[in-house]
Amino acid sequence: MKKVFMITLFAVVGMIFSEYGFAQEKKYLVGVEDTSYYPHYAVKNGKYTGFACDLLEAFAKKHGYKFSYKPLPVMRLHRDFIEKKLDFLYPNNPEWLTELKGNVTISYSKAAVNVTDGVMVLPENKGRGLEKLRYLVTIQGFTLPAYTALIKDNKVRLSESYEMKGLIGSVIGKNADGAYITVDCANHYLRTVLQKPDALVFDPGLPYDVAAHQLSTILYPEIIKEFDTFMNEEKQLAEQLKADYRITEISK
C-alpha cells in the first residue's frame, strides 16, 4: 500500500511541475555564422545577438525549448550541419552550397526574413544605370548572383575588402563605383559607426538579390513545422522585431 501511495505521489508531483513550467526544457544546438552581420545577427563577446537571436528565442520560449548557439566559420558550419553535429542551422537556404549538401534531406522553414543584397552608391550617382557601373567592391567571400555574368564578361570589375570599413570607404573615397553588400548591414554601419547615414544609398535601379533566411534541420523536421506555425501566428512580433532592428524587406 505504501509503495502504491509513493508512486501516486510522484505522479502527482510530476504533473504539478509540468503544469507550472518546471518540466525539463528540451535542449537543442543551433549552428550560426561566426561573423558580424548586424542587425540580422552577430557574435559579440561570445554571445549570439541581433534580430535572428530574438526571433529564435521567442519561438523557443513559446514551445519550452532551450536553444544554445554555436558560432562557426561558414564552411565548417555547413559541414558540421551535414554531418549532423548540429540540431539546426540558421540562416540557410536551399540554393546555398548545393554541392556540399548533395542528396541529404534537409527541412527548411519558411523565410524568417528576406534579406536584400545590392549596390550602395554615392547619392549623386543613384539612378545612373548599369552602364556607369564599372568598378564594384564587396566583402571577401561574398557571392554576387546578379553580377556573375557581368564580371565574367569583364563588363564589371570586382575587388574585395576584408571588412566593412574598407568596403564603404572605397565608395565614399570614389575608388569604386559601388559596394555590393547586404543593405541593412551597410545602413547600420553608416548610421552607427560612421554616423553618416546618408553618405551612401541603395540603388534599386541596379541588379540586386533577395535571399530568404530560413531555419533548417536534418534531425527535427517536426520542429520546422512548429516554427512555420509560429511565424504565421506571431506576424506582429516578427514585424515589430524588424522595426526595432531597422530591417527593411525589399521585393524584386
C-alpha positions as CSV (number, residue, x, y, z in Angstrom):
1,M,0.0,0.0,0.0
2,K,2.8,2.4,0.9
3,K,4.5,1.6,-2.4
4,V,1.4,2.4,-4.4
5,F,1.0,5.7,-2.4
6,M,4.6,6.7,-3.2
7,I,4.1,6.0,-6.9
8,T,0.9,8.1,-6.9
9,L,2.6,10.9,-5.1
10,F,5.5,11.1,-7.6
11,A,3.0,11.1,-10.4
12,V,1.1,14.0,-8.9
13,V,4.3,16.0,-8.2
14,G,5.4,15.4,-11.8
15,M,2.1,16.7,-13.1
16,I,2.4,19.8,-10.9
17,F,5.9,20.5,-12.1
18,S,4.8,20.1,-15.7
19,E,1.7,22.3,-15.2
20,Y,3.7,25.2,-13.7
21,G,6.6,25.1,-16.2
22,F,9.1,23.1,-14.1
23,A,9.4,20.3,-16.6
24,Q,12.9,19.9,-18.0
25,E,13.4,22.0,-21.2
26,K,14.2,20.3,-24.4
27,K,17.7,21.4,-25.4
28,Y,18.9,21.9,-29.0
29,L,22.1,23.2,-30.6
30,V,21.8,25.8,-33.3
31,G,24.7,26.4,-35.6
32,V,25.1,30.1,-36.6
33,E,27.6,32.1,-38.6
34,D,30.6,33.4,-36.7
35,T,30.5,36.8,-38.4
36,S,29.2,40.3,-37.8
37,Y,26.1,40.6,-39.9
38,Y,24.3,43.1,-37.7
39,P,21.4,44.0,-37.4
40,H,20.5,40.5,-38.6
41,Y,22.9,38.7,-36.3
42,A,26.4,39.0,-34.8
43,V,28.5,37.3,-32.2
44,K,29.6,39.8,-29.5
45,N,31.9,38.7,-26.7
46,G,30.9,35.1,-27.5
47,K,27.2,35.8,-27.3
48,Y,24.8,35.5,-30.3
49,T,22.7,38.6,-30.7
50,G,20.6,40.5,-33.2
51,F,17.2,40.1,-34.9
52,A,17.7,36.4,-35.6
53,C,18.5,35.6,-31.9
54,D,15.5,37.5,-30.6
55,L,13.2,35.7,-33.1
56,L,14.6,32.2,-32.4
57,E,14.4,32.9,-28.6
58,A,10.8,33.9,-28.8
59,F,10.0,30.7,-30.7
60,A,12.0,28.6,-28.2
61,K,10.3,30.2,-25.2
62,K,6.8,29.6,-26.6
63,H,7.5,25.9,-27.1
64,G,9.6,25.3,-23.9
65,Y,12.8,24.7,-25.8
66,K,16.3,25.7,-24.8
67,F,18.5,26.9,-27.7
68,S,22.3,27.0,-27.4
69,Y,24.1,28.8,-30.2
70,K,27.4,27.6,-31.7
71,P,29.2,30.2,-33.9
72,L,31.3,28.7,-36.7
73,P,33.0,29.8,-39.9
74,V,30.5,29.4,-42.8
75,M,32.1,26.4,-44.5
76,R,32.6,24.5,-41.3
77,L,29.2,25.4,-40.1
78,H,27.6,23.8,-43.1
79,R,29.9,20.7,-42.9
80,D,29.0,20.2,-39.3
81,F,25.4,20.5,-40.1
82,I,25.5,18.0,-42.9
83,E,27.4,15.6,-40.5
84,K,24.5,16.0,-38.0
85,K,26.7,17.6,-35.4
86,L,24.2,20.4,-35.1
87,D,20.4,20.2,-34.5
88,F,19.6,23.3,-36.5
89,L,21.3,25.8,-38.8
90,Y,20.5,29.4,-39.3
91,P,20.5,31.0,-41.7
92,N,20.2,28.5,-44.5
93,N,18.7,28.4,-48.0
94,P,18.1,25.6,-50.5
95,E,20.2,27.4,-53.1
96,W,23.3,27.7,-50.9
97,L,26.2,25.3,-51.1
98,T,24.2,22.7,-53.1
99,E,27.2,20.6,-54.0
100,L,28.1,20.2,-50.3
101,K,24.6,19.2,-49.4
102,G,24.4,16.6,-52.1
103,N,21.3,14.3,-51.6
104,V,20.9,15.0,-47.9
105,T,17.3,15.5,-46.9
106,I,17.0,18.9,-45.2
107,S,13.9,20.5,-43.9
108,Y,13.7,24.3,-44.4
109,S,11.3,26.7,-42.7
110,K,9.5,29.5,-44.5
111,A,11.5,32.7,-44.6
112,A,12.2,34.2,-41.2
113,V,13.2,37.3,-43.1
114,N,14.0,38.3,-46.7
115,V,17.4,39.9,-47.0
116,T,18.4,42.3,-49.8
117,D,21.9,42.3,-51.2
118,G,22.5,45.2,-53.5
119,V,24.7,48.1,-54.6
120,M,25.3,51.1,-52.3
121,V,26.4,54.2,-54.2
122,L,27.0,57.9,-53.6
123,P,23.7,59.8,-53.5
124,E,24.6,61.8,-56.7
125,N,25.3,58.5,-58.6
126,K,21.9,56.9,-57.8
127,G,20.0,56.1,-60.9
128,R,22.9,56.4,-63.4
129,G,22.3,52.9,-64.6
130,L,24.3,49.8,-65.1
131,E,26.4,51.2,-67.9
132,K,28.0,53.6,-65.5
133,L,28.9,50.8,-63.0
134,R,32.5,49.9,-63.8
135,Y,34.2,49.1,-60.5
136,L,32.4,47.2,-57.8
137,V,33.7,46.2,-54.4
138,T,32.3,43.6,-52.0
139,I,33.3,41.7,-48.8
140,Q,35.7,38.8,-49.4
141,G,33.8,35.6,-49.9
142,F,30.5,37.3,-50.7
143,T,28.6,35.8,-53.7
144,L,27.1,38.1,-56.3
145,P,24.5,36.1,-58.3
146,A,23.2,39.3,-60.0
147,Y,26.6,40.2,-61.3
148,T,28.2,36.8,-62.1
149,A,27.8,37.1,-65.9
150,L,28.8,40.8,-66.0
151,I,32.0,40.1,-64.0
152,K,32.8,37.0,-66.2
153,D,32.4,39.1,-69.3
154,N,34.6,41.9,-67.8
155,K,31.8,44.4,-68.0
156,V,32.2,45.0,-64.3
157,R,35.5,44.8,-62.4
158,L,35.3,43.4,-58.9
159,S,37.6,43.8,-55.9
160,E,37.2,42.5,-52.4
161,S,37.6,44.0,-48.9
162,Y,38.2,42.2,-45.7
163,E,35.9,44.4,-43.7
164,M,33.0,46.9,-43.9
165,K,35.3,49.9,-43.2
166,G,37.3,49.3,-46.4
167,L,34.3,48.5,-48.4
168,I,32.3,51.6,-47.5
169,G,35.5,53.8,-47.6
170,S,36.2,52.7,-51.2
171,V,33.0,54.1,-52.5
172,I,33.0,57.3,-50.3
173,G,36.6,57.9,-51.5
174,K,35.5,57.4,-55.1
175,N,37.8,54.4,-55.6
176,A,34.9,52.2,-56.6
177,D,31.5,53.0,-58.2
178,G,29.5,50.9,-55.8
179,A,29.7,48.5,-52.9
180,Y,27.7,45.2,-53.2
181,I,26.6,44.3,-49.7
182,T,23.5,43.5,-47.5
183,V,21.6,46.8,-47.5
184,D,20.6,46.6,-43.8
185,C,24.2,45.9,-42.7
186,A,25.5,48.8,-44.8
187,N,22.9,51.2,-43.4
188,H,23.6,50.1,-39.8
189,Y,27.3,50.7,-40.3
190,L,26.7,54.2,-41.9
191,R,24.3,55.1,-39.1
192,T,26.1,53.8,-36.0
193,V,29.8,53.6,-36.8
194,L,30.4,56.4,-39.3
195,Q,27.4,58.4,-38.1
196,K,26.8,59.5,-41.7
197,P,23.6,57.7,-42.6
198,D,23.2,59.5,-45.9
199,A,26.8,59.0,-47.2
200,L,25.7,56.1,-49.4
201,V,22.3,55.0,-50.6
202,F,20.9,51.8,-52.0
203,D,20.3,51.9,-55.8
204,P,17.3,49.7,-56.7
205,G,17.9,50.5,-60.4
206,L,20.9,48.3,-60.4
207,P,20.7,44.5,-60.2
208,Y,20.2,43.1,-56.7
209,D,19.3,39.9,-55.0
210,V,16.8,38.9,-52.3
211,A,17.5,35.8,-50.3
212,A,15.3,34.1,-47.7
213,H,17.0,33.4,-44.4
214,Q,15.5,30.1,-43.2
215,L,15.8,27.8,-40.2
216,S,16.9,24.3,-41.2
217,T,17.3,20.9,-39.8
218,I,18.0,17.3,-40.8
219,L,17.0,15.8,-37.5
220,Y,13.9,17.6,-36.4
221,P,11.5,18.3,-39.3
222,E,8.5,18.5,-36.9
223,I,10.1,21.5,-35.2
224,I,10.4,23.3,-38.5
225,K,6.6,22.8,-38.9
226,E,6.2,24.4,-35.5
227,F,8.4,27.3,-36.5
228,D,6.3,27.9,-39.6
229,T,3.2,27.9,-37.4
230,F,4.9,30.3,-35.0
231,M,5.7,32.7,-37.9
232,N,2.1,32.6,-39.1
233,E,0.7,33.2,-35.6
234,E,3.3,35.8,-34.5
235,K,3.4,38.0,-37.5
236,Q,3.1,41.1,-35.4
237,L,6.0,40.1,-33.2
238,A,8.2,39.4,-36.3
239,E,7.3,42.8,-37.8
240,Q,8.0,44.6,-34.5
241,L,11.4,43.0,-34.3
242,K,12.2,44.1,-37.9
243,A,11.2,47.6,-37.0
244,D,13.2,47.6,-33.8
245,Y,16.3,46.5,-35.7
246,R,15.5,48.8,-38.6
247,I,15.4,45.9,-41.1
248,T,13.7,46.6,-44.4
249,E,12.4,43.9,-46.8
250,I,12.5,44.9,-50.4
251,S,10.6,43.0,-53.1
252,K,12.0,42.3,-56.5
